[in-house]
Structures are given as C-alpha cells and as structure tokens.
Amino acid sequence: MHRKNLSWLLVAAAWAIAGTCVAADNSRAANGKRLFITDGCFECHGRVGEGGAFNGPAPALAGIFSRRSSIEIIAAVRKGPNDMPAYTEKVLSNQELGDIIAYLRSLPGPTDPKKYPLLYK
C-alpha cells in the first residue's frame, strides 16, 4: 500500500513541476511579447511576427524555428544582418533575448493556404 501511495505522490509532483514550467514559459513569452513591442522589433517584423517591409524586406519570425535554429536567431540579433541594428548585451540582455525567443516560439507561424479551398477556385 505504501508504494502505491508513493507512486501517486510522484505522479502528482511531476504534474506540479510540469505545470510550473509551462507557467514559467508562458510568463517568459508574455514578457518577450512586451519586449518585442517596446524594443521596436514589431516595426519591421510585424506585431505577430508576420514580417514586413519598413526599411526593406524583414523576414517573418512566426514559425522561424522550423527554418532556423536558436543559435542562428541569437547570432542575427546580436550581429544585426542587413539593415537590422545589432542588439548587443548592453542593449538587450540574454534574459530579455531569451524571453523574446520564448514569444517567437509561441507564435503559430503561417497557415498553409491549401486549408482554404476557396483560394483555388
């Protein structure tokens, strides 16, 4: 009987930890969204990462992790490719950049146009 109760306790603890991690990811994504807006990322990349053309074509960031790794994203933010300014650690801390990445990971990415048959009639 004692082992059975212990196993239920371990399952409950695992669920509690998993819930905390999800909540932490959600709060990081919420802060990342705030930073994405306040630091001006949205001006070129759109409010929900859809991309844009403020000063030339800016890539869509929604769904970017299917095309690029986190390391590539961090390098691009720190270096500033093309017309994008470089966001060094003095401008954007690693914690803040991690929060922005959590926000970008939360974005669903583009919808497959084949889901809308009306477009093909």
C-alpha positions in Angstrom: 0.0 0.0 0.0 2.8 2.4 0.9 4.4 2.1 -2.6 1.1 2.7 -4.3 0.7 6.0 -2.3 4.3 7.0 -3.1 3.8 6.4 -6.8 0.7 8.7 -6.8 2.7 11.3 -4.9 5.4 11.2 -7.5 2.9 11.5 -10.4 1.3 14.5 -8.7 4.7 16.1 -8.1 5.7 15.6 -11.7 2.4 17.2 -12.9 3.0 20.1 -10.5 6.5 20.7 -11.8 5.3 20.4 -15.4 2.6 23.0 -14.7 5.2 25.4 -13.2 7.4 25.0 -16.2 4.5 25.8 -18.6 3.5 28.8 -16.5 7.2 30.0 -16.5 7.3 29.6 -20.3 4.0 31.5 -20.6 5.3 34.3 -18.5 8.5 34.5 -20.4 6.6 34.6 -23.7 4.4 37.3 -22.3 7.4 39.3 -21.3 9.0 38.6 -24.7 5.9 39.9 -26.4 6.2 43.1 -24.4 9.9 43.5 -25.2 9.2 42.7 -28.9 6.8 45.7 -29.0 8.7 48.1 -26.7 12.1 47.5 -28.2 10.7 48.1 -31.7 11.1 44.6 -33.3 7.5 44.8 -34.4 8.2 47.9 -36.6 9.9 45.7 -39.2 8.8 42.2 -38.3 5.1 42.9 -37.6 3.2 42.8 -34.4 2.8 39.0 -34.5 6.0 38.2 -36.4 4.3 38.2 -39.9 7.2 40.1 -41.5 7.2 43.4 -43.2 9.0 46.0 -45.4 9.6 49.0 -43.2 13.2 49.7 -44.5 13.4 46.7 -46.9 12.1 43.2 -46.6 12.1 41.9 -43.0 11.6 38.2 -42.6 8.6 36.7 -40.9 9.5 35.5 -37.5 6.4 33.5 -36.8 7.4 29.9 -37.4 11.0 30.8 -37.8 12.2 27.9 -35.7 11.2 25.5 -38.5 13.7 27.3 -40.7 16.4 28.5 -38.3 18.0 27.3 -35.0 18.0 29.3 -31.8 21.8 29.9 -32.3 21.2 31.4 -35.7 18.5 33.7 -34.3 20.7 34.8 -31.4 23.6 35.5 -33.8 21.4 37.5 -36.1 20.0 39.6 -33.2 23.5 40.2 -31.8 25.1 41.0 -35.2 22.3 42.7 -37.0 22.2 41.5 -40.6 21.4 43.8 -43.4 19.6 46.9 -42.2 18.7 45.5 -38.8 20.5 47.1 -35.9 22.8 45.0 -33.7 21.2 44.3 -30.3 24.3 43.7 -28.1 24.1 42.5 -24.5 24.3 46.2 -23.4 21.1 46.9 -25.3 19.2 43.6 -24.8 20.3 41.2 -22.0 20.5 37.5 -22.5 17.4 37.1 -20.3 15.4 39.5 -22.4 16.5 37.9 -25.6 15.5 34.5 -24.2 12.1 35.9 -23.4 11.7 37.3 -27.0 12.7 33.8 -28.3 10.0 32.3 -26.0 7.5 34.6 -27.5 8.6 33.8 -31.1 8.3 30.1 -30.2 4.7 30.7 -29.1 3.7 32.1 -32.5 1.9 29.6 -34.7 3.5 30.5 -37.9 1.9 30.9 -41.3 -1.2 28.9 -42.2 -1.0 26.6 -45.2 -3.1 28.2 -47.9 -4.3 24.8 -49.0 -6.5 24.8 -45.9 -8.7 27.4 -47.8 -10.1 25.7 -50.9 -11.9 28.9 -51.9 -8.5 30.4 -52.8 -8.1 27.8 -55.6 -11.5 28.2 -57.3 
